[in-house]
Amino acid sequence: QVQLVESGGGLVQPGGSLRLSCAASGSIFSRLTMGWYRQVPGKERELVAREIGSGIIEYALSVKGRFTISRDNAKKTVYLQMNSLKPEDTAVYYCNADGYYWGQGTQVTVSS
């Protein structure tokens, strides 16, 4: 069993930055494959960034070059650094582990 808790969401102006955090517990964190997804009302949850093994990371085309996923195994935490934010990045952002476990989500709103 893995528990995930996201934090760091909020309201930011277009062009601004936010860093989301996801703290994990209940398993050996270093063995988990981590990812970030997002969802807006009425639409399916979509990939933002995820590890796909051997240090390889996959990014959605819409965020490539602006967002960066990273992890700190000692702190059992995965991060999503989001720069140059756009209104279309507004969504609830979810942390995922091993493609199976989900956090409760954190709201990100990009608006002037």
C-alpha positions in Angstrom: 0.0 0.0 0.0 1.3 3.5 -1.0 -0.1 6.8 0.3 0.6 9.9 -1.7 0.0 13.5 -0.5 0.3 16.4 -2.9 1.0 20.0 -2.0 2.1 23.3 -3.6 -0.9 24.2 -5.7 -2.5 27.6 -5.8 -3.2 30.7 -7.9 -0.5 32.1 -10.1 -0.4 34.6 -12.9 0.4 33.6 -16.5 4.1 33.4 -16.9 4.6 32.5 -13.3 6.0 29.4 -11.6 4.9 26.8 -9.1 6.5 23.7 -7.6 4.3 20.8 -6.6 5.4 18.2 -4.1 4.2 14.7 -3.5 5.2 12.9 -0.4 5.0 9.1 -0.4 4.7 6.6 2.4 4.0 3.0 2.9 6.5 1.5 0.5 10.2 1.6 -0.6 10.1 4.9 -2.4 13.2 4.4 -4.5 11.5 1.4 -6.2 8.4 3.4 -7.2 7.9 4.7 -10.7 6.4 8.2 -10.2 4.4 10.5 -12.4 2.2 13.6 -12.5 -1.2 13.8 -14.2 -3.8 16.5 -14.4 -7.5 16.8 -15.0 -10.0 19.5 -15.8 -13.8 19.1 -15.3 -15.4 17.2 -18.1 -12.2 15.8 -19.4 -10.1 12.7 -18.9 -7.1 12.7 -16.7 -4.0 13.3 -18.8 -0.3 12.7 -18.4 1.9 15.6 -17.5 5.2 13.8 -16.8 6.3 10.3 -15.7 9.3 8.1 -15.3 9.3 5.2 -17.7 12.4 3.4 -16.3 16.2 3.7 -16.4 16.0 7.5 -15.7 13.9 8.1 -18.8 11.2 10.6 -18.4 8.2 11.2 -20.7 6.6 14.7 -20.9 3.3 15.7 -22.5 4.1 17.9 -25.5 2.1 20.7 -24.1 4.5 21.0 -21.1 7.8 20.0 -22.6 10.5 22.6 -21.9 8.4 24.3 -19.2 7.8 21.5 -16.6 10.4 19.3 -14.9 9.8 16.2 -12.8 12.4 15.3 -10.2 12.6 13.2 -7.0 14.4 13.1 -3.7 14.5 9.5 -2.5 15.8 10.5 0.9 12.8 12.6 1.5 10.4 10.2 -0.3 9.2 13.1 -2.4 8.6 13.7 -6.1 8.4 17.3 -7.4 6.9 19.0 -10.5 8.5 22.3 -11.2 6.2 24.3 -13.5 7.5 27.4 -15.2 6.1 29.8 -17.8 2.6 28.8 -16.7 -0.3 29.3 -19.1 -4.1 29.6 -18.4 -4.5 26.2 -20.1 -2.4 24.6 -17.4 -5.2 25.2 -14.9 -6.3 21.8 -13.6 -6.2 19.5 -10.6 -2.8 17.9 -10.5 -2.4 14.3 -9.3 0.6 12.4 -8.2 0.8 8.7 -9.3 3.0 5.8 -8.2 3.5 2.7 -10.3 0.6 3.6 -12.5 -1.8 2.5 -9.7 -1.7 4.6 -6.6 -3.1 8.2 -6.6 -2.9 11.2 -4.4 -5.9 13.4 -3.6 -4.9 16.1 -6.0 -3.9 19.8 -5.7 -5.6 22.6 -7.6 -3.5 24.8 -9.9 -5.1 27.9 -11.3 -3.3 30.2 -13.8 -5.1 33.4 -14.1 -4.5 37.2 -14.1 
